[in-house]
Amino acid sequence: MENHVKFLEIHLVEKLKESVFTDLSMLNGRIMELVSGINQRNFKKKSDIRFTRKDAYTKYDKPHMKPLPGANYTLCDYKYFLHVPNNYHLEYDGHYYSVQISERTGCSQSHHKRSQDMR
């Protein structure tokens, strides 16, 4: 992932530095142009069977993608513990959870996932 970020930083951000944008729609339009160009550019290795980023996305990634979930999101509540008991079980919301910890005197953190409608 870091290589992709570095690639975009080199090829996208550097091109954006050359221009002055007076509103967000101009900036977004220029970003769309640059990203489209990057996605259509051939890979450097001639033996690469993917040809372009768009080809790779269309052939390998898109068929395996699933739609995003509707309006339900998983939220987490966090509770911090300064001391882990001898049995390594922490109580949260009336339930006990075991934790892995390297030092008995170390701090630990527990989180609880719950589903909530975010419409």
N, C-alpha and C positions, 0 to 999 in steps of 0.2 A: 504494500500500500504506500509506503514511503516513496518508492520510485515513481508512482503515479503522481503523487503530490509534487515531487521535485520536477517532474516533466511538465506539469501544468504551470508551476511557478516560472519555469524557464520560458515556455512557449506562450503562455497566456498573459501572465502578469507583466512580463517584459514588454509585450506588444501594447498592453493597456497604458503603460507609463508614457508612451509616445504621444498620447492624445489628451485633450482636455474635454471633459464632459460637463455639460451644464444641467442635465437632469438624469434621473435614474433610467428613464426609457432609452436614452441614447447609450448609456453604459450597458444596459441589458442587451440592446440590439447588437452592439459591437462584440460582446461576449458570445452571443449566439453565432455570429459570423466566424469568430476565431475557433470556437469549439467545433463547429461544423467542418471547418478546414482541417483541424487536427484529426477529427474522426475519419475524414476521407483520405488522409495522407497514408501512403503505403508504408508498411514496416520496412526497416532497413535491410533485414535479412531476406534475400530472395527466396530462400528455402522455407520461409514461414508460410504455412498453409492458410493462415488467417487473412492475408493480404492487407486489409485495413482494420482499424478499430471497429468501425461500423459493421464490417463483415463478421468479425469475431463476435460482436454483441448479437447480431441477428442469428448467426449459426449456432453459437454455443450457449450464450447466457439467456437470451429471451425465451427459448422453448422451455427452460427449467424454472422460469420465474412464476411466482404465484401472486394473485392480487393481494394488495394490502388489506388488513382487516378493516371492518366497518368503523364503528365509532368507539369500540372498546380498546382501552389502553391498560397496560399493567403498570401500576404505580407501586412504589416501595416506601415503606415506613422504616426508618432507621432508629435503632436504639443502641447506645454505646455502653459498654460494660468496662469498668475499671478493674474488676477482679473476676477471674474465672474460677468457679468452685472446683473442689477436688474431683468431682465426678464429670467435669467438662460439659455440663448441661446448663444452658441458660434459659430462663423463663421469659417468654414473650407472649403476651396476649392470652395467658392461661395455658399455654403449651410449652413443652420443654424441647429444646433443640441442642444437639451435640455440636461441639465446635472442635476444629483442629487448631491447636496452638502449640508453639514450640517451647514456650516458657510459661509455667503456671502463674507467674506474677504479671505476665504481659496483658496488654489491653486487647479487647476483642470487639467486634462489631457484628451485629446481626441485622438482617433485613427481612421483611415480610412482604410478599407480593400479594396484591389484591387487585381485583378487576373492578374498574369503575367506568361508567358511561360518561364520556367527555363530549357531549353534543353541544 
